Amino acid sequence: MAEIPDKLYFKIGEVCQLADVKPHVLRYWEAEFALIHPQRASSKQRLYRRVDVETILCIRDLLYKEGFTIAGAKKAMAAHKDAAHHSAAPAVPEPPASGKEVGFFRDIKIELKALKKLLEGQG
């Protein structure tokens, strides 16, 4: 799998480069896979979180390396999500969608709290 830089948010060009796909392909996947939901900056630019990038890389592998159809990849992703949901690991809550700068910082705070909770559970 591609090495994902240690960042909170990625622009569409960065994600396309990591996944080696064109922007229109990525936008199509957003429409097809409910698991991909980038936030929007105040400039309306898509901002992908690390979990979105990981999901995109997984979808790419299912479609391009394993030969799944879109429908098959959706089923595989849903099964993977269900399996992860029932695991012993604590769930990381989805930050609320927000188009304002204030929401951006609130989302970062939520992600940091979730990360802290996750790390404390492993210690």
C-alpha positions in Angstrom: 0.0 0.0 0.0 1.2 3.5 -0.7 2.9 5.4 2.1 0.5 8.0 3.4 2.1 11.2 4.8 1.4 12.1 8.4 -1.2 14.9 7.9 -4.7 15.6 9.0 -6.1 16.7 5.7 -5.2 16.0 2.0 -6.2 18.0 -1.1 -7.7 16.1 -4.0 -4.5 16.4 -6.0 -2.5 14.8 -3.2 -5.0 11.9 -2.9 -5.0 11.4 -6.7 -1.2 11.1 -6.6 -1.2 8.7 -3.7 -3.9 6.5 -5.3 -2.6 7.0 -8.9 -6.1 7.9 -10.2 -7.4 10.9 -12.0 -9.6 13.5 -10.1 -12.7 12.6 -12.1 -12.3 8.9 -11.0 -12.0 10.0 -7.4 -15.1 12.2 -7.7 -17.0 9.2 -9.2 -15.9 7.0 -6.3 -17.2 9.6 -3.9 -20.6 9.3 -5.6 -20.6 5.5 -5.5 -19.1 4.8 -2.1 -20.7 6.3 0.9 -17.6 5.7 3.0 -15.8 8.5 1.2 -17.0 11.8 2.3 -14.4 14.6 2.2 -15.1 17.8 4.1 -15.1 21.1 2.3 -12.8 24.0 3.1 -14.2 27.6 3.1 -12.9 27.7 -0.5 -15.1 24.7 -1.3 -12.0 22.6 -2.0 -12.3 18.9 -0.9 -10.3 18.0 2.2 -9.8 14.3 2.7 -9.0 12.8 6.1 -6.5 9.9 6.5 -9.4 7.5 6.9 -10.7 8.7 3.5 -7.3 8.1 1.9 -7.1 4.6 3.4 -10.6 3.8 2.1 -9.7 5.1 -1.4 -6.6 3.0 -1.5 -8.6 0.0 -0.5 -11.2 0.7 -3.2 -8.4 1.1 -5.7 -6.9 -2.2 -4.8 -10.3 -4.0 -5.0 -11.1 -2.5 -8.4 -7.7 -2.5 -10.1 -5.7 -5.3 -8.4 -8.4 -7.8 -7.4 -10.7 -7.2 -10.4 -13.9 -6.4 -8.4 -16.7 -4.5 -10.1 -18.0 -1.4 -8.4 -21.0 -3.4 -7.0 -18.6 -6.1 -5.7 -16.3 -3.5 -4.2 -19.2 -1.9 -2.4 -20.2 -5.3 -0.9 -16.6 -6.0 0.1 -16.3 -2.6 1.7 -19.6 -3.0 3.6 -18.5 -6.4 4.9 -15.2 -5.0 6.0 -17.0 -2.0 7.7 -19.3 -4.4 9.5 -16.4 -6.6 10.6 -14.5 -3.6 11.9 -17.6 -2.3 13.7 -18.0 -5.5 15.6 -14.3 -5.7 16.6 -13.0 -5.0 20.1 -11.3 -1.8 19.0 -13.1 1.4 20.1 -14.9 3.2 17.3 -13.7 6.6 16.2 -16.6 8.9 15.8 -17.2 10.8 12.6 -16.6 14.5 13.0 -19.7 16.6 12.1 -19.6 18.2 8.7 -19.1 21.9 8.7 -18.3 24.4 6.0 -16.9 27.1 8.3 -13.4 27.7 9.7 -14.7 27.1 13.3 -16.0 23.7 12.2 -12.6 22.8 10.9 -11.0 23.3 14.3 -13.8 21.6 16.1 -13.3 18.6 13.8 -9.6 18.5 14.6 -10.4 18.6 18.3 -12.8 15.7 17.9 -10.3 13.7 16.0 -7.6 14.4 18.6 -9.9 13.3 21.4 -10.7 10.1 19.6 -7.0 9.4 18.9 -6.3 10.0 22.6 -9.0 7.6 23.7 -7.7 5.0 21.2 -4.1 5.3 22.5 -5.2 5.2 26.1 -7.1 2.0 25.4 -3.9 0.3 24.1 -1.7 1.3 27.1 
